[in-house]
Amino acid sequence: MLVAAGFHSDSLIFRDARKANWRRGLKEAKAVVCDLATAEELPKAFRVVPFPPVSEPSLEELKRYEQFVGTPNRRWRAE
């Protein structure tokens, strides 16, 4: 996605936050694109670009399912 947005692939650094020492080398980065949970673990000095792991339309659909399950004897209406 970042390459499609115009970033050169050689300028990107990828890290797996589940692994030890994943922060190594991030001081040289101009910004860190990460999920919201990882953003909370980074020092405030970093320029963080957080993204939600679930899209807004998916969240809305999950809320509709929650309403359906929580309300007995109602017919499901897909929108």
C-alpha positions in Angstrom: 0.0 0.0 0.0 2.8 2.4 0.8 4.6 1.6 -2.5 1.3 2.3 -4.3 1.2 5.6 -2.5 4.6 6.6 -3.9 7.1 5.4 -1.2 10.1 3.7 -2.6 10.3 0.1 -1.4 14.0 0.5 -0.4 13.1 3.3 2.0 10.6 1.2 4.0 11.6 -0.7 7.2 9.3 -3.6 8.3 9.1 -4.9 11.9 7.0 -7.5 13.6 6.0 -6.0 17.0 5.6 -9.6 18.4 9.3 -10.2 18.2 12.0 -9.2 20.6 14.0 -6.0 19.7 11.5 -5.0 17.0 12.2 -1.3 17.9 15.9 -1.6 16.8 16.6 0.9 14.0 13.4 2.9 14.3 15.2 6.0 15.6 16.4 6.6 12.0 12.8 6.4 10.7 10.9 9.6 9.8 7.6 8.1 10.7 6.1 4.8 11.9 2.9 3.4 10.4 1.4 0.9 12.8 -1.7 -0.4 14.4 -3.2 1.4 17.4 -1.9 -1.1 20.0 1.7 -0.7 18.7 1.4 3.1 18.6 0.8 3.0 22.3 4.1 1.3 22.9 6.2 3.8 21.0 7.9 6.7 22.6 6.1 10.0 22.2 9.1 11.4 20.2 8.2 9.2 17.2 5.9 10.5 14.5 3.3 7.8 14.5 0.7 7.2 11.8 -1.7 4.7 13.4 -4.4 2.8 11.6 -7.3 0.8 12.9 -7.1 -2.9 12.3 -10.7 -3.1 11.3 -12.3 -0.8 8.7 -15.2 1.5 9.6 -17.7 -0.3 7.3 -16.7 -3.6 9.0 -17.2 -2.1 12.5 -20.7 -0.9 11.4 -21.6 -4.3 10.2 -20.4 -5.9 13.4 -22.6 -3.4 15.4 -25.6 -4.5 13.3 -24.9 -8.1 14.1 -24.6 -7.3 17.7 -28.0 -5.6 17.7 -29.6 -8.5 15.9 -28.2 -11.1 18.3 -29.1 -8.9 21.3 -32.7 -8.5 20.2 -34.7 -11.7 20.2 -37.6 -12.4 17.9 -36.6 -9.8 15.3 -35.9 -10.5 11.7 -32.5 -9.7 10.3 -32.5 -7.0 7.7 -29.3 -6.7 5.6 -28.6 -3.1 4.5 
